[in-house]
Amino acid sequence: MAYKIHKFLLNGNCPDDWFVVHPDQADSSALCDELQRWLDHEPAIIRVPKNCIEDAQKAGNDWTRILQQEPGDWVDILQKQDGKSGMILDVFNASGSTAKTLRALIRKRDLQVFGYFALVDFDPLGGDTIDDIPKYCLYRWCNPRQMSAHQ
């Protein structure tokens, strides 16, 4: 997948100055690390702790309190991305909720998102975007388990 993302980016599908945001989980981190090996320039990597994503979701995707109280390096890295655009990276998309929450984080800093990349899209009927973010996935298939309604 890292190669596919790299190839996509080489085709001029990204801004000149960009960064990556992803859930801080082993699978997403490994994918992001591999992507960096393919790139000539190393974008800033913002690894957002899963508990912070969950807290923001509970707060209606409002990151205000979390950003004020969270002392993590990821917050410092995010604050240094002025003028850049973000790419959201995840291993799978089930309902779009993580993408929407990470988009809210990026927009909290008045930054733009240029794409959402996932290995597997378990919601192919959800279209080619998550809200206004273009969605790029290597595999698309319907999830056999019942998912909650789109949020």
Backbone as a printed PyTorch tensor [residue, N CA C, xyz], in Angstrom:
tensor([[[  0.8270,  -1.1890,   0.0000],
         [  0.0000,   0.0000,   0.0000],
         [  0.8690,   1.2490,   0.0000]],

        [[  1.9950,   1.2000,   0.7310],
         [  2.8770,   2.3660,   0.7580],
         [  3.3370,   2.7200,  -0.6550]],

        [[  3.6340,   1.7150,  -1.4490],
         [  4.0460,   1.9590,  -2.8310],
         [  2.9170,   2.6090,  -3.6210]],

        [[  1.6950,   2.1160,  -3.4530],
         [  0.5390,   2.6800,  -4.1650],
         [  0.3260,   4.1490,  -3.7800]],

        [[  0.4490,   4.4610,  -2.4990],
         [  0.2910,   5.8490,  -2.0550],
         [  1.4130,   6.6910,  -2.6560]],

        [[  2.6320,   6.1780,  -2.6030],
         [  3.7770,   6.8790,  -3.1730],
         [  3.5450,   7.1840,  -4.6510]],

        [[  3.0950,   6.1900,  -5.3910],
         [  2.8310,   6.3600,  -6.8230],
         [  1.7500,   7.4300,  -7.0460]],

        [[  0.7090,   7.3930,  -6.2440],
         [ -0.3620,   8.3880,  -6.3270],
         [  0.1970,   9.7940,  -6.0810]],

        [[  1.0180,   9.9360,  -5.0640],
         [  1.5740,  11.2360,  -4.7180],
         [  2.5140,  11.7530,  -5.8130]],

        [[  3.2570,  10.8380,  -6.4310],
         [  4.1720,  11.2340,  -7.5080],
         [  3.4430,  11.7790,  -8.7250]],

        [[  2.2080,  11.3840,  -8.9020],
         [  1.4180,  11.8480, -10.0450],
         [  0.8350,  13.2400,  -9.8190]],

        [[  1.3710,  13.9660,  -8.8560],
         [  0.9510,  15.3440,  -8.6220],
         [ -0.3510,  15.4780,  -7.8810]],

        [[ -0.7130,  14.4650,  -7.1260],
         [ -1.9880,  14.4800,  -6.4160],
         [ -1.8750,  14.9900,  -4.9830]],

        [[ -0.8060,  15.7130,  -4.7080],
         [ -0.6650,  16.2590,  -3.3610],
         [ -0.0720,  17.6570,  -3.4480]],

        [[ -0.2830,  18.4390,  -2.4160],
         [  0.3140,  19.7720,  -2.3850],
         [  1.8330,  19.6770,  -2.1810]],

        [[  2.5200,  20.7820,  -2.3800],
         [  3.9690,  20.7860,  -2.2010],
         [  4.3800,  20.5120,  -0.7650]],

        [[  3.6450,  21.0710,   0.1740],
         [  3.9870,  20.9450,   1.5830],
         [  2.8500,  20.2300,   2.3030]],

        [[  3.1090,  19.0430,   2.8110],
         [  2.0430,  18.2550,   3.4140],
         [  2.5800,  17.4360,   4.5800]],

        [[  1.6300,  16.8870,   5.3480],
         [  1.9430,  16.0610,   6.5070],
         [  0.9630,  14.9050,   6.5650]],

        [[  1.2650,  13.9290,   7.4190],
         [  0.4250,  12.7400,   7.5670],
         [ -0.1130,  12.6900,   8.9880]],

        [[ -1.3990,  12.3950,   9.1190],
         [ -2.0410,  12.1740,  10.4170],
         [ -2.6160,  10.7690,  10.4050]],

        [[ -2.3650,  10.0080,  11.4670],
         [ -2.9460,   8.6690,  11.5470],
         [ -3.1140,   8.2500,  13.0000]],

        [[ -4.0050,   7.2850,  13.2370],
         [ -4.1420,   6.7510,  14.6000],
         [ -2.8280,   6.0920,  15.0150]],

        [[ -2.4130,   6.3280,  16.2320],
         [ -1.1600,   5.7530,  16.7290],
         [ -1.3900,   4.3010,  17.1300]],

        [[ -1.3920,   3.4530,  16.1270],
         [ -1.5380,   2.0130,  16.3110],
         [ -0.4420,   1.3420,  15.4910]],

        [[ -0.0520,   0.1470,  15.8820],
         [  1.0730,  -0.5330,  15.2410],
         [  0.8940,  -0.6710,  13.7330]],

        [[ -0.3090,  -1.0360,  13.2780],
         [ -0.5080,  -1.2520,  11.8390],
         [ -0.4120,   0.0480,  11.0460]],

        [[ -1.0320,   1.1100,  11.5150],
         [ -0.9550,   2.4020,  10.8320],
         [  0.4620,   2.9640,  10.8760]],

        [[  1.1220,   2.7930,  11.9990],
         [  2.4960,   3.2770,  12.1270],
         [  3.4300,   2.5480,  11.1710]],

        [[  3.2680,   1.2400,  11.0500],
         [  4.1100,   0.4600,  10.1340],
         [  3.8850,   0.9090,   8.6930]],

        [[  2.6510,   1.1410,   8.3240],
         [  2.3310,   1.6090,   6.9770],
         [  2.9530,   2.9790,   6.7250]],

        [[  2.8670,   3.8560,   7.6840],
         [  3.4270,   5.1930,   7.5510],
         [  4.9550,   5.1390,   7.4730]],

        [[  5.5710,   4.2970,   8.2820],
         [  7.0270,   4.1420,   8.2370],
         [  7.4790,   3.6490,   6.8710]],

        [[  6.7430,   2.7110,   6.3090],
         [  7.0820,   2.1950,   4.9800],
         [  6.8960,   3.2720,   3.9170]],

        [[  5.8570,   4.0620,   4.0390],
         [  5.6340,   5.1520,   3.0930],
         [  6.8190,   6.1160,   3.1030]],

        [[  7.3310,   6.4260,   4.2830],
         [  8.4640,   7.3540,   4.3800],
         [  9.6840,   6.8200,   3.6290]],

        [[  9.8400,   5.5200,   3.5890],
         [ 10.9830,   4.9290,   2.8680],
         [ 10.8990,   5.1880,   1.3640]],

        [[  9.6890,   5.3620,   0.8510],
         [  9.4850,   5.5870,  -0.5750],
         [  9.6160,   7.0490,  -0.9660]],

        [[  9.5480,   7.9340,  -0.0100],
         [  9.4890,   9.3660,  -0.3180],
         [ 10.8600,  10.0220,  -0.3120]],

        [[ 11.0420,  11.0020,  -1.2070],
         [ 12.2660,  11.7890,  -1.2180],
         [ 12.2790,  12.7860,  -0.0650]],

        [[ 11.1400,  13.3520,   0.2040],
         [ 11.0310,  14.2770,   1.3390],
         [ 10.2210,  13.5880,   2.4260]],

        [[ 10.6020,  13.8300,   3.6530],
         [  9.9030,  13.1750,   4.7560],
         [  8.8790,  14.1350,   5.3500]],

        [[  7.6100,  13.8580,   5.1080],
         [  6.5820,  14.7220,   5.7020],
         [  6.5410,  14.5320,   7.2140]],

        [[  6.0340,  15.5330,   7.9020],
         [  5.8160,  15.3970,   9.3400],
         [  4.7770,  14.2990,   9.5560]],

        [[  4.9810,  13.4890,  10.5740],
         [  4.0660,  12.3970,  10.9070],
         [  3.4410,  12.7080,  12.2580]],

        [[  2.1170,  12.7400,  12.2800],
         [  1.3840,  13.0220,  13.5180],
         [  0.6280,  11.7550,  13.8960]],

        [[  1.1160,  11.0910,  14.9230],
         [  0.5470,   9.8260,  15.3930],
         [ -0.3720,  10.1400,  16.5810]],

        [[ -1.6600,  10.1540,  16.3210],
         [ -2.6380,  10.5700,  17.3270],
         [ -3.0590,   9.3650,  18.1710]],

        [[ -2.8770,   9.4450,  19.4930],
         [ -3.2770,   8.3290,  20.3510],
         [ -4.7560,   7.9870,  20.1840]],

        [[ -5.0310,   6.6940,  20.1540],
         [ -6.4010,   6.2080,  19.9600],
         [ -7.3520,   6.7550,  21.0320]],

        [[ -6.8780,   6.8410,  22.2730],
         [ -7.7520,   7.3460,  23.3430],
         [ -8.1260,   8.8160,  23.0970]],

        [[ -7.2480,   9.5930,  22.4860],
         [ -7.5720,  10.9930,  22.1650],
         [ -8.6190,  11.0590,  21.0550]],

        [[ -8.5020,  10.1750,  20.0710],
         [ -9.5040,  10.1050,  19.0030],
         [-10.8660,   9.7500,  19.5960]],

        [[-10.8780,   8.7590,  20.4850],
         [-12.1340,   8.3460,  21.1170],
         [-12.7180,   9.4630,  21.9690]],

        [[-11.8670,  10.1910,  22.7070],
         [-12.3520,  11.3100,  23.5260],
         [-12.9490,  12.4130,  22.6480]],

        [[-12.3010,  12.6940,  21.5200],
         [-12.8260,  13.7160,  20.6050],
         [-14.1690,  13.2780,  20.0270]],

        [[-14.3000,  11.9940,  19.6990],
         [-15.5700,  11.4920,  19.1740],
         [-16.6770,  11.6320,  20.2100]],

        [[-16.3600,  11.3550,  21.4640],
         [-17.3500,  11.5040,  22.5340],
         [-17.7620,  12.9620,  22.7140]],

        [[-16.8570,  13.8790,  22.3390],
         [-17.1290,  15.3150,  22.4620],
         [-17.6610,  15.9030,  21.1570]],

        [[-18.1750,  15.0540,  20.2690],
         [-18.7280,  15.5470,  19.0060],
         [-17.6650,  16.0560,  18.0480]],

        [[-16.4830,  15.4340,  18.0690],
         [-15.3210,  15.8010,  17.2460],
         [-14.7560,  17.1790,  17.5950]],

        [[-14.9620,  17.5870,  18.8360],
         [-14.3850,  18.8370,  19.3330],
         [-13.0620,  18.5190,  20.0360]],

        [[-11.9800,  19.0630,  19.5140],
         [-10.6310,  18.7850,  20.0210],
         [-10.1420,  19.8310,  21.0150]],

        [[-10.9260,  20.8320,  21.3340],
         [-10.4640,  21.9470,  22.1590],
         [ -9.8500,  21.4840,  23.4710]],

        [[-10.5960,  20.7600,  24.2680],
         [-10.1160,  20.3170,  25.5780],
         [ -8.9120,  19.3960,  25.4470]],

        [[ -8.9540,  18.4870,  24.4910],
         [ -7.8710,  17.5200,  24.3180],
         [ -6.5750,  18.2350,  23.9660]],

        [[ -6.6330,  19.1850,  23.0420],
         [ -5.4260,  19.9040,  22.6480],
         [ -4.8750,  20.7730,  23.7760]],

        [[ -5.7370,  21.2280,  24.6560],
         [ -5.2840,  22.0310,  25.7900],
         [ -4.6540,  21.1730,  26.8830]],

        [[ -5.1230,  19.9290,  27.0150],
         [ -4.6830,  19.0930,  28.1290],
         [ -3.6880,  18.0020,  27.7450]],

        [[ -3.5680,  17.6870,  26.4860],
         [ -2.7110,  16.5800,  26.0470],
         [ -1.2780,  17.0810,  25.8510]],

        [[ -0.3220,  16.5420,  26.6170],
         [  1.0570,  17.0150,  26.5120],
         [  1.9160,  16.2550,  25.4880]],

        [[  1.3000,  15.5130,  24.5890],
         [  2.0620,  14.6450,  23.6930],
         [  2.8450,  15.3670,  22.6130]],

        [[  3.8850,  14.6890,  22.1220],
         [  4.6910,  15.2220,  21.0150],
         [  3.8360,  15.4730,  19.7790]],

        [[  2.8050,  14.6580,  19.6000],
         [  1.9720,  14.7930,  18.4100],
         [  1.3090,  16.1680,  18.3400]],

        [[  0.9730,  16.7380,  19.4930],
         [  0.3650,  18.0740,  19.5180],
         [  1.3930,  19.1120,  19.0620]],

        [[  2.6330,  18.9850,  19.5530],
         [  3.6950,  19.9150,  19.1430],
         [  3.9420,  19.8390,  17.6410]],

        [[  3.9620,  18.6320,  17.0960],
         [  4.1910,  18.4560,  15.6610],
         [  3.0440,  19.0850,  14.8650]],

        [[  1.8100,  18.8530,  15.2990],
         [  0.6510,  19.4300,  14.6120],
         [  0.7240,  20.9540,  14.6060]],

        [[  1.1260,  21.5460,  15.7110],
         [  1.1750,  23.0010,  15.8060],
         [  2.2190,  23.6240,  14.8840]],

        [[  3.1400,  22.8270,  14.3680],
         [  4.1960,  23.3340,  13.4770],
         [  3.8410,  23.1760,  11.9990]],

        [[  2.6080,  22.8200,  11.6730],
         [  2.2290,  22.5270,  10.2850],
         [  1.5340,  23.6780,   9.5740]],

        [[  1.6900,  24.8910,  10.0630],
         [  1.0280,  26.0450,   9.4370],
         [  1.3070,  26.1020,   7.9430]],

        [[  0.2470,  26.3130,   7.1690],
         [  0.3650,  26.4460,   5.7290],
         [  0.4630,  25.1410,   4.9590]],

        [[  0.4470,  24.0350,   5.6460],
         [  0.5530,  22.7330,   4.9850],
         [ -0.8270,  22.0740,   4.9010]],

        [[ -0.9260,  21.0290,   4.0820],
         [ -2.1570,  20.2490,   3.9640],
         [ -1.9150,  18.8550,   4.5090]],

        [[ -2.9560,  18.2690,   5.0660],
         [ -2.8230,  16.9620,   5.6960],
         [ -3.3770,  15.8140,   4.8810]],

        [[ -2.7420,  14.6710,   5.0430],
         [ -3.2200,  13.4070,   4.4990],
         [ -3.5600,  12.5280,   5.6990]],

        [[ -4.7570,  11.9610,   5.7000],
         [ -5.1630,  11.0430,   6.7640],
         [ -4.8840,   9.6260,   6.2770]],

        [[ -4.2290,   8.8470,   7.1080],
         [ -3.8510,   7.4840,   6.7660],
         [ -4.4030,   6.5360,   7.8200]],

        [[ -4.9960,   5.4370,   7.3640],
         [ -5.5130,   4.4340,   8.2920],
         [ -5.4510,   3.0840,   7.5950]],

        [[ -5.5590,   2.0370,   8.3470],
         [ -5.5020,   0.7050,   7.7490],
         [ -6.8460,   0.3290,   7.1420]],

        [[ -7.9410,   0.6680,   7.8310],
         [ -9.2530,   0.3780,   7.2520],
         [-10.2570,   1.4640,   7.5830]],

        [[-11.2620,   1.5380,   6.7280],
         [-12.3870,   2.4320,   6.9350],
         [-13.6240,   1.5660,   7.1330]],

        [[-14.3080,   1.7520,   8.2350],
         [-15.5480,   1.0130,   8.4650],
         [-16.7610,   1.9210,   8.3250]],

        [[-16.7110,   3.0850,   8.9560],
         [-17.8550,   3.9940,   8.9020],
         [-17.4570,   5.4230,   8.5400]],

        [[-16.1730,   5.7000,   8.5080],
         [-15.7010,   7.0560,   8.2460],
         [-15.5300,   7.8820,   9.5030]],

        [[-15.8490,   7.3380,  10.6690],
         [-15.8180,   8.1470,  11.8870],
         [-14.3960,   8.5730,  12.2680]],

        [[-13.4130,   7.7020,  12.1200],
         [-12.0390,   8.0980,  12.4470],
         [-11.5640,   9.1780,  11.4840]],

        [[-11.8540,   9.0210,  10.2030],
         [-11.4650,  10.0370,   9.2170],
         [-12.0980,  11.3860,   9.5500]],

        [[-13.3690,  11.3850,   9.9060],
         [-14.0530,  12.6380,  10.2400],
         [-13.4540,  13.2800,  11.4900]],

        [[-13.0950,  12.4550,  12.4510],
         [-12.5160,  12.9760,  13.6910],
         [-11.1240,  13.5520,  13.4430]],

        [[-10.3190,  12.8640,  12.6480],
         [ -8.9830,  13.3790,  12.3400],
         [ -9.0710,  14.6160,  11.4370]],

        [[-10.0600,  14.6600,  10.5580],
         [-10.2810,  15.8670,   9.7490],
         [-10.6140,  17.0490,  10.6640]],

        [[-11.4450,  16.8080,  11.6640],
         [-11.8000,  17.8730,  12.6110],
         [-10.5480,  18.3620,  13.3550]],

        [[ -9.6430,  17.4500,  13.6760],
         [ -8.3910,  17.8270,  14.3290],
         [ -7.5690,  18.7380,  13.4240]],

        [[ -7.4140,  18.3530,  12.1820],
         [ -6.6280,  19.1450,  11.2300],
         [ -7.2690,  20.5090,  11.0150]],

        [[ -8.5640,  20.5210,  10.8750],
         [ -9.2650,  21.8010,  10.6370],
         [ -9.2860,  22.6830,  11.8760]],

        [[ -9.1330,  22.0850,  13.0340],
         [ -9.0420,  22.8720,  14.2770],
         [ -7.8560,  23.8270,  14.2060]],

        [[ -6.8350,  23.4440,  13.4520],
         [ -5.6440,  24.2700,  13.2510],
         [ -5.7580,  25.1170,  11.9740]],

        [[ -6.9630,  25.1850,  11.3920],
         [ -7.2060,  25.9400,  10.1510],
         [ -6.3610,  25.4320,   8.9900]],

        [[ -6.1840,  24.1120,   8.9340],
         [ -5.4350,  23.4690,   7.8570],
         [ -6.3920,  22.6610,   6.9940]],

        [[ -5.9520,  22.3070,   5.8040],
         [ -6.7700,  21.5430,   4.8610],
         [ -6.3650,  20.0690,   4.8540]],

        [[ -7.2790,  19.2360,   4.3860],
         [ -7.0280,  17.8080,   4.1930],
         [ -7.1380,  17.5370,   2.6950]],

        [[ -6.1260,  16.8830,   2.1150],
         [ -6.1890,  16.6180,   0.6760],
         [ -6.5410,  15.1780,   0.3410]],

        [[ -6.5700,  14.2780,   1.3330],
         [ -6.9680,  12.9130,   1.0260],
         [ -6.9830,  12.0150,   2.2420]],

        [[ -7.7730,  10.9540,   2.1140],
         [ -7.8650,   9.9030,   3.1280],
         [ -7.4700,   8.5960,   2.4460]],

        [[ -6.4790,   7.9130,   3.0090],
         [ -5.9760,   6.6630,   2.4480],
         [ -6.1740,   5.5380,   3.4480]],

        [[ -6.7500,   4.4310,   2.9620],
         [ -6.9290,   3.2410,   3.8100],
         [ -6.6340,   2.0050,   2.9720]],

        [[ -6.1310,   0.9900,   3.6210],
         [ -5.8590,  -0.2710,   2.9440],
         [ -7.1690,  -0.9070,   2.4880]],

        [[ -8.1340,  -0.9850,   3.4050],
         [ -9.4140,  -1.6220,   3.1150],
         [-10.5530,  -0.6680,   3.4380]],

        [[-11.4950,  -0.5700,   2.4990],
         [-12.7080,   0.2080,   2.7150],
         [-13.8590,  -0.7750,   2.8990]],

        [[-14.3200,  -0.8950,   4.1360],
         [-15.4540,  -1.7680,   4.4300],
         [-16.7840,  -1.0680,   4.1710]],

        [[-16.7260,   0.1380,   3.6300],
         [-17.9220,   0.9150,   3.3410],
         [-17.8840,   1.4380,   1.9040]],

        [[-17.7720,   0.5340,   0.9200],
         [-17.6590,   0.9990,  -0.4630],
         [-18.9220,   1.6950,  -0.9670]],

        [[-20.0480,   1.4140,  -0.3500],
         [-21.2880,   2.0660,  -0.7650],
         [-21.3630,   3.5050,  -0.2630]],

        [[-20.4030,   3.8730,   0.5980],
         [-20.3520,   5.2320,   1.1310],
         [-19.8040,   6.2510,   0.1440]],

        [[-19.3520,   5.8000,  -1.0130],
         [-18.8790,   6.7100,  -2.0530],
         [-17.3730,   6.8930,  -2.0600]],

        [[-16.9420,   7.8220,  -2.8940],
         [-15.5190,   8.0800,  -3.0820],
         [-14.9910,   9.1940,  -2.1930]],

        [[-15.8310,   9.6860,  -1.3040],
         [-15.3990,  10.7180,  -0.3630],
         [-15.9510,  10.3930,   1.0190]],

        [[-15.3060,  10.9670,   2.0100],
         [-15.8470,  10.9830,   3.3650],
         [-16.0600,  12.4600,   3.6410]],

        [[-17.3120,  12.8360,   3.6440],
         [-17.6950,  14.2490,   3.6010],
         [-17.0380,  14.8410,   2.3560]],

        [[-16.1390,  15.7690,   2.5000],
         [-15.5190,  16.3780,   1.3220],
         [-14.0910,  15.9020,   1.0700]],

        [[-13.6600,  14.8540,   1.7610],
         [-12.2950,  14.3440,   1.6120],
         [-12.2800,  13.2130,   0.5840]],

        [[-11.4590,  13.3220,  -0.4610],
         [-11.3440,  12.1950,  -1.4000],
         [-10.8300,  10.9540,  -0.6700]],

        [[-11.4550,   9.8250,  -0.9490],
         [-11.1300,   8.5590,  -0.2760],
         [-10.4370,   7.6380,  -1.2690]],

        [[ -9.2370,   7.1730,  -0.9090],
         [ -8.4590,   6.2670,  -1.7470],
         [ -8.1890,   4.9910,  -0.9630]],

        [[ -8.6230,   3.8670,  -1.5050],
         [ -8.4580,   2.5920,  -0.8140],
         [ -7.9630,   1.5350,  -1.7960]],

        [[ -7.1070,   0.6600,  -1.3040],
         [ -6.5750,  -0.3980,  -2.1440],
         [ -7.6240,  -1.4790,  -2.4000]],

        [[ -8.3770,  -1.8290,  -1.3590],
         [ -9.4260,  -2.8340,  -1.4750],
         [-10.7340,  -2.2630,  -0.9720]],

        [[-11.8260,  -2.6860,  -1.6130],
         [-13.1640,  -2.2580,  -1.1980],
         [-14.0710,  -3.4790,  -1.1500]],

        [[-14.6380,  -3.7340,   0.0060],
         [-15.6660,  -4.7560,   0.0920],
         [-16.5820,  -4.4540,   1.2640]],

        [[-17.8060,  -4.9450,   1.1430],
         [-18.8040,  -4.6970,   2.1790],
         [-18.4610,  -5.5010,   3.4190]],

        [[-18.6140,  -4.8770,   4.5380],
         [-18.3340,  -5.5110,   5.8190],
         [-19.4530,  -6.4930,   6.1350]],

        [[-19.1000,  -7.7220,   6.4860],
         [-20.1500,  -8.7080,   6.7830],
         [-20.8790,  -8.4440,   8.1050]],

        [[-20.2620,  -7.6420,   8.9910],
         [-20.9480,  -7.3530,  10.2440],
         [-21.7420,  -6.0590,  10.1230]],

        [[-22.7810,  -5.9420,  10.8730],
         [-23.6460,  -4.7650,  10.8280],
         [-22.9060,  -3.5590,  11.3700]],

        [[-22.9080,  -2.4860,  10.6310],
         [-22.2920,  -1.2360,  11.0700],
         [-23.3810,  -0.2650,  11.4700]],

        [[-23.0090,   0.6790,  12.3480],
         [-23.9720,   1.7070,  12.7170],
         [-24.1930,   2.6250,  11.5190]],

        [[-25.2680,   3.3760,  11.5780],
         [-25.5960,   4.2990,  10.4830],
         [-24.4890,   5.3390,  10.3380]],

        [[-24.3560,   5.8760,   9.1340],
         [-23.3400,   6.9120,   8.8790],
         [-23.5870,   8.0750,   9.8040]],

        [[-22.4910,   8.6310,  10.2940],
         [-22.5950,   9.7440,  11.2240],
         [-22.3280,  11.0270,  10.5160]]])
